[in-house]
Amino acid sequence: MLLKTALLFVATALAEIVGCFLPYLWLRKGGSILLLVPAAASLALFVWLLTLHPAASGRVYAAYGGVYVATALVWLRFVDGVKLSTLDWAGAAIALCGMAIIVSGWSRQ
């Protein structure tokens, strides 16, 4: 269950990041206004994916935050080309540990 939940969190994070990145390209990088169409679709996918998580919404949001932090840093590295520091990677690892602790308590409820 932990792997399935983690993959769902990553898909959710990617949908949110893409939904926010495309308007950034339009507003800051001179991209086409048509980027708002897939951005809106991506954000709708993000919201739908949030409904698939197997826990109360507050717990989902709390655990999702850890995955979002790690996914955003990976995006920063591989899409934006920014070299991450050891502290960036350590912060992501700590955030993911927090997510794992929260998720591990779901089955005990």
Secondary structure, DSSP 8 states (H G I E B T S, - for coil): -HHHHHHHHHHHHHHHHHHHHHHHHHHHS---GGGHHHHHHHHHHHHHHHHTSSS-HHHHHHHHHHHHHHHHHHHHHHTS-----HHHHHHHHHHHHHHHHHHHTGGG-
